[in-house]
Amino acid sequence: MTRVGSPAEPVLVVGAGPVGLVTALLLARHGVPSVVLEAAARRDPAGSRAICFQRDVLDVLDRAGCAERMIARGVTWTTARTYDRGDELFSVAFPDAGRSEVPPWINISQAEVEGYLRDLAATEPLVDVRYGHAVTALRQDGRGVEADAGGTVRGTHAVGADGGRSAVRGLLGIGFPGRSFADEFLICDIRADLPFPSERRFYFDPEWNPGRQVLVHPCPDGTWRIDWQVPAGLDLAAERRSGALDARVRKITGDAPYEIVWATVYRFHERVAETFASGRAFLAGDAAHLYAPFGARGLNSGVQDAENLAWKLAFVRHGWAPPGLLRSYDAERRAAAAENLRVTTRTMEFLVPRTAAQRARRRAALAAARTHPDPRAIVDSGRLAEPFWYLDSPLTTPAGPPDGFPREAGAVRPPVPGVLCPDGPCTVDGEATRLRRLVGTRFLVLTGGRPAAPPAVDVPCEFRALDDIDTEGVLRTALRAGPDSVHIVRPDGHLAAVLPVCDPGAVAGALYRACGRT
């Protein structure tokens, strides 16, 4: 195989939001330059927008370079409480896979995270961000792509990370089927001292927002994000003038003083692009999919798009994998998007029932939840985002999942091929670290024992014996590793293969398969 493009030729990333900047920074970590084309003269930093970042996505952002700042600033919440008409129905606490120093979730505003990413991009020589460069045309040929953006810019590939109204998606002629919801959401960021830190609260049908929902999240600096479901056509300016907005906020804060930091009204959508790839051009983040916000599957999924695509582009660019590897991006991430759409659509049918039968089912479920042994099984307030299982990916060496593995939201997942590798403490070359910090730019091959001779493969990989690095025994337990087993971890942390013995031919075959090579 040969290198695709010259080392200096960039990947074109359209959109300087979080997904576009993460794509560019991860490409840089792989030694691949990028030009980021942003239509706006500057990005609007106002408001919280997306706020929930899941543990596994924080690992991706750690590889991009900003997770430590995020964790230091973000508010960690470990419990989600759900209420119906003022009565608590249930709470959910989040378990750990193995053991991790990374919290299960943090709340921090998208605007602040975007600022961290901009800072990193500004000091990264391989990332060239150009504001005020709207892409108006996109052409492809056998050598690469060419964009018109206040001039002609050429690269080996293009990534459309330019949001729900994606210019790239339109220029590629890719459909964006789905639906938009009539109801709207009123969002307020308020600064106040409320008595339930480290908790997310979800209210069904409170007397102060009858027939609809309210969601409350803690954020940094004593800020709280409040989402009210409201009828279509709500006039925010009139709400402010009449005192209705203050009355809404007072139902949350009581008599405590508060300050409104930001407020807006938005509609939510459920859409997935017909394909995430067209030749050498790809879609990621909101350009590829839009979900209702419950479960925080939007930006979290977009960051996972970015990592999935970045390592594959890098391997193809460096000549370590054939161009056909990039077909797996659409196969894997559209499957993930379809799962997210399925989950959020089911949630929306519960939260915003459209028929009399759906409304009756919701009311019956909420009533039954008061005495049900597992109310989470019948009340859907949003299934929290989780990494997708690439069980059926062409890159995954097949192995059936063990019988009886847990399927409920938030459960610890078994370490089978296609699943994100668990995390845990380890020691490498005398330095304490954790497992997921060993991945990012190459494959990691974890062996239960010490193989006599690792296979000779022309794939970037690192072999580590668990006997050498798993000084506390946490990893062997989390991986369910045997004395001779082999776990092959992809650059994005997903398990490509789990082999019962360290057979050099089988290990080489699994590595080549995971690179799209036969």
C-alpha positions in Angstrom: 0.0 0.0 0.0 1.1 3.6 -0.7 0.6 6.8 1.1 -2.4 8.9 0.0 -1.4 12.5 -0.8 1.7 14.2 0.2 2.5 14.6 3.9 1.9 18.4 3.6 -1.5 18.0 1.8 -4.3 18.7 4.3 -7.7 17.2 5.1 -10.4 19.9 4.7 -12.6 20.1 7.7 -15.7 22.3 7.2 -17.0 23.8 10.5 -15.0 25.0 13.5 -17.4 23.8 16.1 -16.5 21.1 18.6 -16.7 18.2 16.2 -14.7 19.9 13.5 -12.0 21.0 15.9 -11.8 17.6 17.6 -11.4 16.0 14.1 -8.6 18.4 13.2 -6.8 18.0 16.6 -7.0 14.2 16.4 -5.7 14.2 12.8 -2.8 16.4 14.1 -2.0 13.8 16.7 -1.6 11.3 13.9 0.7 13.7 12.0 -1.9 14.7 9.4 -2.4 18.4 8.6 -5.9 20.0 8.2 -7.5 23.2 7.1 -10.6 24.1 9.0 -13.0 26.3 7.0 -15.6 28.1 9.2 -18.3 30.2 7.5 -18.8 32.6 10.5 -16.4 35.5 11.1 -16.4 34.4 14.7 -18.1 31.7 16.7 -20.9 32.8 19.1 -19.8 31.8 22.6 -23.2 32.6 24.3 -25.1 30.1 26.3 -24.6 26.6 27.6 -26.0 24.7 24.5 -24.7 21.1 24.8 -23.6 20.5 28.4 -23.3 16.8 29.2 -20.1 15.0 28.4 -20.0 11.3 29.0 -16.9 9.5 30.5 -16.0 7.7 27.3 -16.2 10.9 25.3 -14.0 12.6 27.9 -11.4 9.9 26.9 -11.6 11.1 23.3 -11.3 14.7 24.4 -8.3 13.6 26.5 -6.6 12.4 23.4 -7.5 15.7 21.7 -5.9 17.5 24.7 -8.6 19.3 26.7 -10.2 16.7 29.0 -8.1 17.7 32.1 -9.3 21.3 31.8 -12.8 20.2 31.3 -12.8 17.8 34.3 -11.2 20.5 36.5 -13.9 23.0 35.6 -16.9 20.7 35.0 -19.5 19.7 37.5 -19.6 16.0 38.2 -23.0 14.4 38.7 -23.4 10.8 39.5 -27.1 10.6 40.2 -30.1 11.2 37.9 -33.5 11.6 39.7 -36.9 11.4 38.0 -40.1 12.9 39.4 -43.8 12.7 38.5 -46.0 15.5 39.8 -43.6 16.2 42.6 -43.0 12.6 43.7 -39.7 10.9 43.1 -40.1 7.8 41.0 -36.5 6.6 40.8 -32.8 7.5 40.7 -30.0 6.1 38.7 -26.3 5.9 39.8 -23.6 5.2 37.2 -21.2 2.2 37.7 -17.6 2.0 36.6 -16.1 -0.4 34.0 -12.9 -1.6 35.7 -11.8 1.5 37.6 -11.4 5.0 36.2 -10.2 8.4 37.4 -12.6 10.0 34.9 -16.1 10.8 36.3 -19.1 9.2 34.7 -20.4 12.5 33.5 -19.5 16.2 33.7 -21.6 19.2 32.9 -19.8 22.1 31.2 -21.0 24.4 28.5 -20.3 23.7 24.9 -19.1 27.3 24.5 -16.4 26.8 27.2 -15.3 23.5 25.7 -15.1 25.1 22.2 -12.9 27.8 23.7 -10.5 25.1 25.0 -10.4 23.5 21.6 -9.8 26.8 19.8 -6.9 27.4 22.2 -5.4 24.0 21.3 -5.9 24.5 17.5 -4.3 28.0 17.7 -1.1 26.5 19.0 -1.1 23.3 16.8 1.1 23.7 13.7 -0.8 21.1 11.8 -4.2 22.8 12.2 -5.0 25.9 10.2 -8.4 27.4 11.2 -9.8 30.0 8.8 -12.8 32.0 9.9 -15.1 33.8 7.4 -14.5 31.0 4.8 -17.9 29.7 3.8 -17.7 26.7 1.5 -19.8 27.3 -1.6 -18.7 24.5 -3.9 -17.0 21.1 -3.5 -15.5 19.0 -6.2 -13.7 15.6 -6.1 -11.4 13.8 -8.5 -9.1 10.8 -8.3 -6.5 12.7 -6.2 -8.5 14.6 -3.7 -11.1 17.3 -3.1 -11.3 21.0 -3.9 -13.5 23.5 -2.1 -14.4 27.1 -3.0 -14.2 29.1 0.2 -13.2 32.7 -0.7 -10.7 31.1 -2.9 -9.8 27.5 -3.9 -8.6 25.1 -1.2 -7.4 21.6 -2.0 -7.0 18.5 0.2 -7.0 14.7 0.2 -10.4 14.4 1.9 -13.2 16.6 3.2 -15.1 16.3 6.5 -18.4 18.2 6.8 -18.8 19.1 10.5 -20.8 22.2 9.8 -24.0 21.5 11.7 -27.6 20.7 11.1 -27.9 23.1 8.2 -24.7 21.6 6.6 -23.5 23.2 3.4 -21.4 20.1 2.7 -24.3 17.8 3.0 -26.3 20.0 0.6 -23.4 20.2 -1.9 -23.0 16.4 -1.9 -26.7 16.0 -2.5 -27.2 13.8 0.6 -30.7 13.5 1.9 -31.5 14.2 5.6 -34.8 12.4 6.3 -36.6 12.6 9.6 -38.9 14.9 11.5 -39.1 18.1 13.5 -41.3 18.4 16.6 -43.9 21.0 17.1 -43.3 21.6 20.8 -40.4 23.9 21.7 -38.0 24.1 24.6 -37.3 27.2 26.6 -33.7 27.1 28.0 -32.4 29.3 30.7 -29.0 29.3 32.3 -29.4 30.8 35.7 -26.9 31.5 38.5 -28.3 30.5 41.9 -27.5 28.5 45.0 -29.7 25.4 44.8 -29.7 22.6 47.4 -29.1 19.5 45.2 -25.5 19.6 43.8 -24.2 16.6 41.7 -27.7 15.7 40.6 -29.7 15.9 37.4 -33.4 16.3 37.9 -36.2 15.4 35.5 -39.8 16.4 36.3 -42.8 14.9 34.5 -46.0 16.9 34.5 -45.1 19.2 37.5 -48.0 21.4 38.5 -45.9 24.4 37.4 -45.6 23.1 33.8 -48.6 20.8 33.5 -48.6 18.2 30.8 -45.0 18.8 29.9 -41.5 18.2 31.2 -38.8 20.2 33.0 -35.1 19.2 33.2 -32.6 20.8 35.6 -28.8 20.3 35.3 -26.0 21.8 37.5 -23.2 23.6 35.7 -19.9 25.3 36.7 -19.8 28.6 38.7 -23.1 28.0 40.5 -24.9 28.0 37.1 -28.0 25.8 36.5 -29.4 24.8 33.1 -33.2 24.6 33.1 -35.1 23.2 30.1 -38.9 23.7 30.0 -41.0 21.9 27.3 -43.4 24.6 26.1 -46.0 24.9 23.4 -45.0 26.0 19.9 -44.8 29.8 19.4 -43.7 30.8 22.9 -42.6 34.5 22.8 -39.5 34.8 25.0 -39.5 38.6 24.9 -43.1 38.7 26.1 -42.3 36.1 28.8 -39.6 38.5 30.1 -41.8 41.6 30.0 -44.8 40.0 31.7 -42.9 38.3 34.5 -43.9 34.9 33.3 -40.3 33.9 32.9 -39.5 34.9 36.5 -42.5 32.9 37.7 -41.1 29.8 35.9 -37.7 30.2 37.4 -39.1 30.8 40.9 -40.7 27.3 40.7 -37.2 25.9 40.7 -35.4 28.4 42.9 -38.0 29.3 45.4 -37.1 32.6 47.2 -33.4 32.2 46.6 -31.8 35.0 44.6 -30.9 34.2 41.0 -29.6 35.8 37.8 -30.5 34.8 34.3 -27.3 34.3 32.3 -28.8 33.2 29.0 -32.1 32.2 27.6 -33.4 31.0 24.3 -36.1 28.9 22.6 -35.5 26.0 20.2 -37.2 23.2 18.4 -35.7 19.7 18.3 -35.3 17.3 15.5 -34.8 13.6 14.7 -32.9 13.2 11.5 -30.1 11.0 10.1 -28.3 11.5 6.8 -28.9 8.9 4.1 -25.2 8.3 4.0 -22.2 9.6 5.9 -19.8 9.3 3.0 -19.7 10.3 -0.7 -16.4 9.6 -2.3 -13.7 11.4 -0.4 -16.1 13.5 1.6 -17.7 12.6 4.9 -20.3 14.0 7.3 -19.9 14.1 11.1 -21.8 15.5 14.1 -25.0 17.4 13.5 -24.3 17.5 9.8 -24.8 13.7 9.9 -27.5 13.4 12.6 -29.8 15.3 14.8 -31.4 13.9 17.9 -33.8 15.1 20.6 -31.6 16.2 23.5 -32.8 13.7 26.1 -29.9 11.3 26.8 -27.2 13.7 25.6 -26.6 11.8 22.4 -25.9 14.7 20.1 -22.5 16.2 20.8 -21.3 13.0 22.5 -22.0 11.0 19.4 -20.5 13.7 17.2 -17.1 13.5 19.1 -17.2 9.7 18.6 -17.8 10.3 14.9 -14.7 12.5 14.8 -12.4 9.9 16.4 -13.8 7.1 14.3 -13.1 9.0 11.1 -9.8 10.6 12.2 -7.8 7.4 12.8 -9.1 5.8 9.6 -8.2 8.9 7.5 -4.7 8.9 9.2 -4.1 5.2 8.5 -5.1 5.6 4.9 -3.0 8.8 4.5 0.1 7.1 5.9 -0.4 4.0 3.7 -1.1 1.6 6.6 -4.6 0.8 5.4 -6.3 0.7 2.0 -8.8 3.5 1.0 -11.5 0.9 1.5 -11.0 1.2 5.3 -12.9 4.5 5.0 -16.1 2.7 4.0 -16.3 1.3 7.5 -16.9 4.9 8.8 -20.4 4.9 7.2 -21.0 1.3 8.2 -20.1 1.9 11.9 -21.3 5.4 12.5 -24.6 5.2 10.6 -25.3 2.1 12.7 -24.6 4.1 15.8 -26.8 6.9 14.5 -29.6 4.5 13.8 -29.4 3.1 17.3 -29.4 6.6 18.8 -32.4 7.5 16.6 -34.2 4.4 17.7 -33.6 5.2 21.4 -34.4 8.9 21.2 -37.5 8.3 19.0 -38.8 5.9 21.7 -38.1 8.5 24.3 -39.9 11.2 22.4 -43.0 9.0 22.0 -43.1 8.8 25.8 -42.2 12.5 26.5 -44.2 14.1 23.7 -47.0 11.6 22.9 -48.6 12.4 19.6 -51.7 10.2 19.8 -54.3 9.5 22.4 -53.1 5.9 22.8 -49.5 7.2 23.5 -50.7 9.7 26.0 -52.7 7.0 27.8 -49.7 4.7 27.9 -47.5 7.4 29.3 -50.0 8.3 32.1 -50.5 4.6 32.9 -46.7 4.0 33.1 -46.1 7.0 35.4 -48.9 5.9 37.7 -47.6 2.3 37.8 -44.1 3.5 38.4 -45.0 4.4 42.0 -45.2 0.8 43.0 -43.3 -1.0 40.2 -40.2 -3.0 41.3 -38.1 -1.4 38.5 -39.7 1.9 37.4 -36.9 2.6 35.0 -38.2 -0.3 32.9 -41.5 1.5 32.2 -40.6 5.2 32.5 -38.5 6.7 29.7 -36.9 10.0 30.7 -34.0 9.5 28.3 -31.6 6.7 28.0 -28.2 8.2 28.6 -25.6 8.1 25.9 -23.3 5.1 25.6 -20.6 4.1 23.0 -22.0 2.0 20.2 -21.1 -1.7 20.0 -19.4 -2.5 16.6 -20.3 -6.1 16.9 -21.3 -6.4 13.2 -18.5 -4.1 11.8 -16.4 -5.5 9.0 -13.4 -4.6 11.1 -14.4 -6.7 14.1 -13.2 -10.3 14.4 -16.5 -12.1 15.2 -17.2 -13.6 18.6 -20.6 -14.0 20.2 -21.3 -12.0 23.3 -21.5 -14.0 26.5 -25.0 -15.2 27.6 -26.8 -13.0 30.1 -24.8 -9.8 29.6 -26.7 -6.7 30.9 -28.6 -4.6 28.4 -30.1 -1.9 30.6 -29.0 1.7 30.3 -25.9 2.5 32.3 -24.8 -1.2 32.8 -21.2 -2.2 32.6 -20.6 -3.8 29.2 -18.8 -7.1 28.7 -15.4 -6.9 27.0 -16.4 -8.6 23.7 -15.2 -7.6 20.2 -16.8 -4.3 19.0 -17.3 -2.9 22.6 -15.3 -0.1 24.0 -12.4 -1.4 26.0 -12.8 -1.0 29.8 -10.5 1.4 31.6 -8.4 0.8 34.7 -5.1 1.6 36.4 -1.8 0.3 35.0 1.9 0.9 35.2 3.9 1.3 32.0 7.7 1.7 32.1 7.5 2.6 35.8 4.9 5.3 35.3 1.3 5.0 36.7 -1.3 5.6 34.1 -4.6 4.1 32.9 -5.4 1.8 30.0 -7.3 4.1 27.8 -4.3 6.5 27.7 -2.3 3.9 25.9 -4.5 4.1 22.8 -5.0 6.8 20.2 -2.4 6.5 17.4 -1.9 2.8 17.0 -3.4 -0.6 17.9 -2.8 -1.9 21.4 -2.4 -5.7 21.8 -2.9 -6.9 25.4 -1.7 -10.5 26.1 -2.7 -12.6 29.0 0.8 -14.1 29.1 4.1 -13.2 27.5 4.2 -14.4 23.9 7.5 -15.9 22.7 7.5 -13.8 19.5 4.8 -11.2 18.5 3.8 -11.5 14.9 5.6 -9.3 12.4 3.0 -7.0 10.9 3.2 -3.7 9.0 0.5 -2.1 11.1 1.3 0.4 13.9 0.8 -1.5 17.1 2.1 -2.0 20.6 2.2 -5.3 22.5 1.8 -5.2 26.3 1.6 -8.2 28.6 -1.0 -7.8 31.4 1.5 -9.5 33.7 3.7 -6.4 33.2 1.3 -3.5 33.3 -1.7 -4.8 35.4 -0.1 -4.3 38.8 -3.4 -4.2 40.7 -5.2 -6.9 38.8 -8.0 -4.6 37.8 -7.5 -4.9 34.0 -7.4 -8.7 33.9 -10.7 -8.8 35.8 -12.4 -6.1 33.7 -11.2 -7.7 30.4 -12.0 -11.3 31.7 -8.6 -12.2 30.4 -7.3 -15.7 30.5 -3.7 -16.9 30.9 -3.1 -16.9 27.1 -5.8 -14.6 25.8 -5.3 -11.6 23.5 -7.3 -8.4 23.4 -6.7 -6.2 20.4 -7.7 -2.6 21.0 -8.3 -0.2 18.1 -6.9 3.4 18.1 -10.3 4.6 19.1 -10.4 2.2 22.1 -12.9 -0.3 20.7 -12.0 -4.0 20.9 -11.2 -5.3 17.5 -10.7 -8.9 18.6 -10.6 -11.1 21.7 -8.7 -14.3 21.0 -8.5 -17.3 23.4 -4.8 -17.9 22.7 -1.9 -15.9 21.3 -1.6 -17.5 17.9 0.6 -15.2 15.7 -1.4 -15.9 12.6 -4.7 -15.2 14.2 -3.3 -12.0 15.8 -2.0 -10.8 12.5 -5.2 -11.7 10.8 -7.3 -9.7 13.3 -5.0 -6.7 13.0 -5.2 -6.7 9.2 -9.0 -7.1 9.3 -9.3 -4.1 11.7 -7.4 -2.1 9.1 -9.7 -3.1 6.3 -7.1 -5.5 4.8 -7.7 -9.2 4.0 
